[in-house]
């Protein structure tokens, strides 16, 4: 019996460092609020007093995406918005979206959208011109 109690305590401790439960919705909101900054799963786990592996598992259970995919999807959505609404260059958009490398931005953007940032921009400009032509 004592051995079982110790095992249960050990499992509980391995999922949370400080013994406090964290609210996964707070974690997700933190990611949404800070996705343009340099955040990592390790830093996030430290912030919420848990282990990266456990936090990653909880994020995946809650969102259906792992931490990195969720973070990348937020950053790509921001980049798409900036491409449609600003005249900023690719490097500036990549930085404003939270990517810290132009090459990473270009690779991830294409992975998530199926097209390059330049192709996306060209399509957005065509749609904008077509919409402007339709309005009287």
C-alpha positions as CSV (number, residue, x, y, z in Angstrom):
1,X,0.0,0.0,0.0
2,X,2.8,2.4,1.0
3,X,4.6,1.7,-2.3
4,X,1.4,2.5,-4.3
5,X,0.9,5.8,-2.5
6,X,4.6,6.8,-3.2
7,X,4.1,5.9,-6.9
8,X,1.0,8.0,-7.1
9,X,2.7,11.0,-5.4
10,X,5.7,10.6,-7.8
11,X,3.5,10.6,-10.9
12,X,1.6,13.7,-9.6
13,X,4.9,15.4,-8.9
14,X,6.3,14.6,-12.3
15,X,3.4,16.3,-14.0
16,X,3.7,19.5,-12.0
17,X,6.8,21.0,-10.3
18,X,5.2,23.2,-7.7
19,X,2.1,21.1,-6.8
20,X,-0.2,23.8,-8.1
21,X,-2.5,23.1,-11.0
22,X,-2.3,25.5,-13.9
23,X,-5.3,26.5,-16.0
24,X,-4.7,25.4,-19.6
25,X,-6.9,28.2,-20.9
26,X,-4.6,30.7,-19.2
27,X,-1.6,29.1,-20.9
28,X,-3.3,29.3,-24.3
29,X,-4.2,33.0,-23.6
30,X,-0.6,33.7,-22.7
31,X,0.6,32.2,-26.0
32,X,-2.0,34.3,-27.9
33,X,-0.8,37.4,-26.1
34,X,2.9,36.7,-26.6
35,X,3.2,34.8,-29.8
36,X,5.2,37.6,-31.5
37,X,7.8,37.4,-28.8
38,X,10.6,34.8,-28.4
39,X,8.7,32.2,-26.3
40,X,9.6,28.6,-26.0
41,X,7.9,25.6,-24.5
42,X,10.6,25.4,-21.8
43,X,10.1,29.0,-20.8
44,X,6.4,28.6,-20.8
45,X,6.6,25.4,-18.6
46,X,8.8,27.3,-16.2
47,X,6.3,30.2,-16.1
48,X,3.5,27.8,-15.1
49,X,5.6,25.5,-12.9
50,X,5.4,22.3,-14.9
51,X,7.5,20.2,-17.2
52,X,7.7,20.9,-20.9
53,X,6.6,17.4,-21.9
54,X,3.5,17.6,-19.6
55,X,2.6,21.1,-20.8
56,X,3.0,20.0,-24.4
57,X,0.7,17.1,-23.8
58,X,-2.0,19.3,-22.2
59,X,-1.8,21.8,-25.1
60,X,-2.2,19.0,-27.6
61,X,-5.2,17.6,-25.7
62,X,-6.8,21.0,-25.5
63,X,-6.1,22.3,-29.0
64,X,-5.4,19.3,-31.1
65,X,-2.1,20.9,-32.0
66,X,1.2,20.8,-30.3
67,X,2.8,23.9,-29.0
68,X,5.1,24.6,-32.0
69,X,2.3,24.1,-34.5
70,X,-0.1,26.3,-32.6
71,X,2.6,29.0,-32.2
72,X,3.5,28.8,-35.9
73,X,-0.2,29.0,-36.9
74,X,-0.7,32.2,-34.9
75,X,2.4,33.7,-36.4
76,X,1.4,32.8,-40.0
77,X,-2.1,34.2,-39.5
78,X,-0.5,37.5,-38.3
79,X,1.8,37.5,-41.3
80,X,-1.1,36.9,-43.7
81,X,-2.9,39.9,-42.1
82,X,0.1,42.1,-42.4
83,X,0.6,41.0,-46.1
84,X,-3.0,42.0,-46.8
85,X,-3.1,45.3,-44.9
86,X,0.4,46.8,-45.0
87,X,3.1,47.7,-47.5
88,X,5.8,46.3,-45.2
89,X,8.5,44.1,-46.7
90,X,8.9,40.4,-46.1
91,X,11.7,40.8,-43.5
92,X,9.7,43.3,-41.5
93,X,6.5,41.2,-41.7
94,X,8.4,38.1,-40.6
95,X,9.8,40.0,-37.5
96,X,6.4,41.6,-36.7
97,X,4.8,38.1,-36.8
98,X,7.3,36.7,-34.3
99,X,9.7,34.9,-36.7
100,X,13.3,35.6,-35.9
101,X,14.7,34.3,-39.1
102,X,13.5,35.3,-42.6
103,X,14.3,31.8,-43.9
104,X,12.2,30.2,-41.1
105,X,9.4,32.5,-41.9
106,X,9.4,31.7,-45.6
107,X,9.6,27.9,-44.9
108,X,6.9,27.9,-42.3
109,X,4.6,30.3,-44.3
110,X,4.7,28.0,-47.3
111,X,4.1,24.9,-45.1
112,X,1.0,26.4,-43.6
113,X,-0.5,28.2,-46.7
114,X,0.8,26.1,-49.5
115,X,2.3,29.1,-51.2
116,X,5.2,31.5,-50.8
117,X,4.6,34.9,-49.0
118,X,5.1,36.6,-52.3
119,X,2.5,34.5,-54.0
120,X,0.1,35.1,-51.1
121,X,0.7,38.9,-51.4
122,X,0.1,38.8,-55.2
123,X,-3.2,36.9,-54.7
124,X,-4.3,39.3,-51.9
125,X,-3.6,42.3,-54.2
126,X,-5.6,40.8,-57.0
127,X,-8.6,40.1,-54.7
128,X,-8.4,43.7,-53.4
129,X,-8.3,45.1,-56.9
130,X,-11.2,42.9,-58.0
131,X,-13.3,44.0,-55.0
132,X,-12.5,47.6,-55.7
133,X,-13.6,47.2,-59.3
134,X,-17.0,45.7,-58.2
135,X,-17.8,48.6,-55.9
136,X,-19.6,51.5,-57.6
